[in-house]
């Protein structure tokens, strides 16, 4: 009886101390479960190392107290934080939400905490987010694109953390990447428009991030090869890409080059807007104006006319990049530093 009373007093004192500080601690959980702190820690972090009945007692204490493990302390003790940092340029763009879905599915069984940052296509925002997230001592980093500011490059270089770049293919062997060639995809689409008989092919670009600029380079190469290039056929703005912007830019293209007979839009949002604007102006698509996009968003197959576009493997990019990063974290052999997932030209009604 006396021993039981002492145990209850110890438990109550521990809980009072934890509550006084406003935070439930591992010691509180251990006291509630009637075990040592080390045993409680093992039950939480290595449940296979304790008996089923003990694990259930600790889990019940965790549930009743609302305990949240201190990942920073765990990282110091184990040399692993179980944190993965993922930086993408947009959380509203379907392209990157599908990439994130692939990442989450690939890491779901490993109990990683994924810290997602939205850089908003800004170098300054990427620097800020990375500086904050590095304080969590991440096990690995997944980045969108290959080009970064000098400050970001310095942070990455000194971190010694495994890094995988997504959405494009790196030329440097030491830069590990998963994606496809933005340049080659755009070159392929432009060649297709030329094959279809179009000669005054415009390029419509927005946002002007590194992926858009590489698509513009692919377009130029194909046009130059066919001696069709005319700088007036390029309309590129730094504004965020929207359907409304696609409609507006169509007007600019027609004002500058009224003989334009096809437009290669750097993404499907712009292509949708261009098609809607053609319909408002009574311009037949594709008979009078062919329209092509990029990314193959879900709506593109169901528009009237359906959109000719480049289908990109967004989900697989996220999934394969996360798998590759996990292998790097665990020092598993990696046979490829560059994984090319390819792309598909979806020939539909609009071009």
C-alpha positions as a printed Julia matrix, in Angstrom:
351×3 Matrix{Float64}:
   0.0    0.0     0.0
   2.8    2.43    0.96
   4.74   1.57   -2.23
   1.63   2.17   -4.36
   0.99   5.52   -2.61
   4.59   6.65   -3.27
   4.22   5.73   -6.93
   1.01   7.77   -7.22
   2.65  10.77   -5.5
   5.66  10.55   -7.86
   3.35  10.36  -10.86
   1.29  13.31   -9.67
   4.39  15.44   -8.99
   5.78  14.68  -12.44
   2.51  15.54  -14.15
   2.17  18.74  -12.11
   5.66  19.79  -13.18
   4.9   19.03  -16.83
   1.62  20.89  -16.79
   3.17  23.83  -15.0
   5.57  24.25  -17.91
   2.69  23.94  -20.34
   4.17  20.88  -22.05
   3.82  17.16  -21.43
   7.22  15.46  -21.35
   8.48  11.92  -21.86
   8.97  11.73  -18.1
   5.25  12.42  -17.65
   4.39   9.56  -20.01
   6.79   7.23  -18.22
   5.33   8.13  -14.82
   1.77   7.66  -16.1
   2.65   4.24  -17.54
   4.66   3.25  -14.46
   7.91   2.65  -16.34
  11.34   4.25  -16.62
  11.81   7.11  -19.1
  14.21   5.0   -21.16
  11.63   2.23  -21.39
   8.93   4.69  -22.45
  11.26   6.09  -25.11
  11.97   2.6   -26.43
   8.26   1.78  -26.54
   7.61   4.92  -28.61
  10.62   4.86  -30.91
  11.41   1.14  -31.1
   8.14  -0.64  -30.24
   9.46  -3.96  -31.55
  11.98  -3.93  -28.65
   9.35  -4.13  -25.88
   6.51  -6.48  -24.98
   3.05  -5.94  -26.4
   1.51  -5.25  -22.99
   4.17  -2.65  -22.15
   3.79  -0.97  -25.53
   0.02  -0.73  -25.0
   0.51   0.84  -21.55
   2.83   3.49  -22.95
   0.53   4.15  -25.93
  -2.4    4.6   -23.55
  -0.39   7.1   -21.49
   0.62   8.96  -24.66
  -3.02   9.12  -25.78
  -4.41  10.21  -22.4
  -1.75  12.91  -21.88
  -1.67  14.15  -25.47
   2.11  13.72  -25.61
   3.94  14.86  -28.76
   7.5   13.44  -29.14
  10.37  15.94  -29.26
  11.86  15.24  -32.68
  14.81  17.56  -32.13
  15.89  15.64  -29.03
  15.39  12.35  -30.83
  17.53  13.55  -33.74
  20.38  14.45  -31.39
  20.22  11.01  -29.83
  19.92   8.97  -33.03
  21.69  11.09  -35.67
  18.46  10.88  -37.71
  15.61  13.38  -37.52
  13.15  11.51  -39.78
  12.48  14.89  -41.39
  12.4   15.4   -45.17
  12.31  18.93  -46.57
  10.37  19.43  -49.82
  10.41  22.78  -51.62
   8.0   23.43  -54.5
   7.19  26.71  -56.28
   3.41  26.45  -55.91
   0.8   24.69  -53.78
  -2.14  25.7   -56.01
  -0.69  24.37  -59.27
  -1.95  20.83  -60.01
   1.48  19.95  -61.39
   3.11  20.23  -57.97
   0.23  18.84  -55.93
   0.64  15.62  -57.95
   4.4   15.66  -57.3
   3.68  15.99  -53.56
   1.21  13.09  -53.72
   3.94  10.88  -55.2
   6.4   11.93  -52.49
   3.94  11.22  -49.71
   3.03   7.79  -51.06
   6.71   6.83  -51.42
   7.56   7.85  -47.85
   4.29   6.94  -46.15
   5.52   3.68  -44.62
   8.76   5.16  -43.31
   7.18   7.52  -40.76
   8.99  10.54  -42.13
   7.81  14.02  -41.26
   7.59  15.99  -44.5
   8.2   19.74  -44.22
   6.67  21.33  -47.32
   7.69  24.83  -48.34
   6.12  26.98  -51.06
   8.84  29.14  -52.62
   6.34  31.05  -54.81
   8.92  31.09  -57.61
  11.04  33.42  -55.44
  14.75  32.99  -54.71
  14.38  35.05  -51.54
  11.52  32.85  -50.31
  13.5   29.7   -51.08
  16.47  31.06  -49.09
  14.23  31.92  -46.14
  12.45  28.57  -46.07
  15.64  26.56  -46.41
  17.34  28.53  -43.63
  14.4   27.8   -41.32
  13.99  24.15  -42.25
  17.69  23.37  -41.89
  17.25  24.02  -38.17
  15.28  20.75  -38.04
  18.41  18.86  -39.11
  16.63  17.14  -42.04
  17.72  13.72  -43.24
  17.21  14.75  -46.87
  15.94  17.47  -49.2
  13.79  17.36  -52.35
  14.06  20.46  -54.53
  12.1   21.6   -57.59
  14.38  22.5   -60.49
  18.13  22.69  -60.87
  18.94  26.42  -60.61
  19.14  28.16  -57.26
  20.54  31.38  -55.83
  24.17  31.51  -54.63
  22.92  31.66  -51.04
  20.86  28.48  -51.45
  23.74  26.74  -53.2
  26.01  27.6   -50.27
  23.5   26.3   -47.7
  23.14  23.05  -49.62
  26.88  22.65  -50.06
  27.7   23.05  -46.36
  24.75  20.97  -45.11
  26.14  17.61  -46.3
  22.52  16.44  -46.55
  21.4   14.14  -49.41
  19.57  16.16  -52.07
  17.48  15.12  -55.08
  16.33  17.64  -57.69
  12.95  17.13  -59.38
  11.26  18.0   -62.69
  14.36  18.29  -64.88
  17.57  16.42  -65.67
  20.92  17.66  -64.38
  24.01  17.73  -66.56
  26.41  17.43  -63.61
  26.82  13.87  -62.31
  27.09  15.05  -58.72
  23.65  16.68  -58.98
  21.14  13.86  -58.55
  17.89  14.43  -60.44
  14.59  12.82  -61.4
  12.39  14.19  -64.18
  12.43  14.69  -67.92
  13.97  17.08  -70.44
  11.93  20.27  -70.52
  13.96  21.36  -73.54
  13.39  18.14  -75.5
   9.67  18.09  -74.7
   9.2   21.61  -76.09
  11.37  20.83  -79.1
   9.21  17.75  -79.82
   5.97  19.73  -79.62
   7.27  22.48  -81.92
   8.46  19.9   -84.44
   4.99  18.35  -84.33
   3.33  21.69  -85.13
   5.74  22.18  -88.03
   4.98  18.65  -89.26
   1.26  19.52  -89.2
   1.98  22.26  -91.74
   2.11  25.36  -89.54
   4.74  27.97  -90.31
   3.96  31.05  -88.18
   4.15  29.34  -84.81
   4.15  31.61  -81.77
   5.42  30.8   -78.28
   3.39  32.02  -75.3
   5.25  32.04  -71.99
   4.47  33.2   -68.44
   6.07  33.08  -64.97
   9.47  32.72  -66.69
  10.81  30.17  -64.23
  13.65  27.9   -65.35
  11.26  25.29  -66.79
   9.48  27.86  -68.99
  12.81  29.23  -70.21
  14.01  25.76  -71.18
  10.77  25.15  -73.08
  11.35  28.41  -74.92
  14.85  27.21  -75.87
  13.42  23.96  -77.25
  10.89  25.94  -79.3
  13.62  28.21  -80.71
  15.84  25.31  -81.72
  13.04  23.65  -83.7
  12.05  26.94  -85.36
  15.64  27.83  -86.25
  16.24  24.39  -87.75
  13.28  24.93  -90.07
  14.3   28.56  -90.77
  10.94  29.68  -89.35
  12.11  31.61  -86.29
  10.87  35.17  -85.85
  11.41  36.89  -82.49
   8.09  38.72  -82.95
   6.35  35.38  -82.54
   7.49  35.17  -78.91
   5.31  36.69  -76.21
   6.77  36.1   -72.76
   5.75  37.82  -69.52
   6.74  37.3   -65.89
   3.13  37.37  -64.65
   1.77  34.29  -62.87
   0.22  31.88  -65.34
  -3.6   31.86  -65.48
  -6.38  31.1   -67.95
  -7.19  34.82  -68.08
  -3.58  35.61  -68.97
  -3.73  33.1   -71.82
  -6.73  34.94  -73.25
  -4.95  38.28  -72.91
  -1.71  37.1   -74.49
  -3.57  35.69  -77.48
  -4.68  39.25  -78.22
  -1.07  40.48  -78.0
   0.13  37.79  -80.38
  -2.53  38.57  -82.98
  -1.82  42.3   -82.71
   1.91  41.78  -83.3
   1.69  38.93  -85.84
  -1.78  38.69  -87.38
  -0.58  35.95  -89.74
   0.19  33.61  -86.82
  -1.34  30.18  -87.5
  -0.34  28.24  -84.35
   0.57  28.94  -80.73
   2.64  26.75  -78.45
   1.7   27.73  -74.88
   4.2   26.98  -72.11
   1.45  25.33  -70.04
  -2.16  24.18  -70.28
  -3.62  27.1   -68.3
  -2.48  29.49  -71.01
  -3.66  27.11  -73.73
  -7.14  26.94  -72.2
  -7.34  30.73  -72.08
  -6.12  31.05  -75.68
  -8.76  28.58  -76.88
 -11.55  30.37  -75.02
 -10.45  33.69  -76.48
 -10.36  32.22  -80.0
 -13.93  31.03  -79.52
 -15.02  34.5   -78.33
 -13.41  36.05  -81.41
 -14.85  33.52  -83.82
 -11.45  32.04  -84.68
 -11.79  28.32  -85.51
  -9.43  26.01  -83.63
  -7.49  24.32  -85.19
  -8.59  25.32  -88.7
  -7.54  28.96  -88.38
  -5.39  28.76  -85.27
  -3.77  25.67  -83.76
  -3.24  25.75  -79.99
  -0.88  23.45  -78.05
  -0.14  23.31  -74.32
   2.17  21.62  -71.83
   1.61  19.34  -68.79
  -1.71  17.68  -69.78
  -3.88  18.92  -66.93
  -7.03  16.82  -66.33
  -9.35  19.31  -68.04
  -7.32  19.34  -71.25
  -8.69  16.02  -72.51
 -12.29  17.15  -71.96
 -12.28  20.63  -73.45
 -13.9   21.27  -76.8
 -11.66  21.1   -78.71
  -9.52  18.81  -76.58
  -6.02  20.19  -76.08
  -2.91  18.87  -77.82
  -0.28  18.93  -75.1
   2.77  17.3   -73.5
   1.87  14.81  -70.79
   4.38  14.96  -67.92
   4.86  12.25  -65.25
   4.34  14.46  -62.2
   3.28  11.77  -59.71
   6.1    9.45  -60.79
   8.63  12.29  -60.49
   7.67  12.76  -56.84
   7.5    9.03  -56.12
  10.81   8.11  -57.76
  12.62  11.14  -56.34
  11.49  10.24  -52.82
  12.56   6.6   -53.28
  15.96   7.73  -54.54
  16.38  10.14  -51.61
  15.48   7.4   -49.15
  18.19   5.18  -50.66
  20.74   7.98  -50.3
  19.77   8.57  -46.68
  20.29   4.9   -45.84
  23.56   4.69  -47.79
  22.09   2.16  -50.19
  23.77   1.73  -53.6
  22.44   4.13  -56.24
  23.16   3.1   -59.83
  21.69   6.19  -61.52
  22.32   9.81  -60.66
  19.83  10.91  -63.32
  16.45   9.21  -63.82
  14.71  10.22  -67.04
  10.99   9.44  -66.83
  10.26  10.84  -70.28
   7.15  12.61  -71.61
   4.31  11.9   -74.04
   2.94  14.11  -76.8
  -0.85  13.93  -76.59
  -2.11  14.69  -80.13
  -5.72  15.87  -79.8
  -8.15  18.19  -81.53
  -6.66  21.64  -80.92
  -3.56  21.22  -83.12
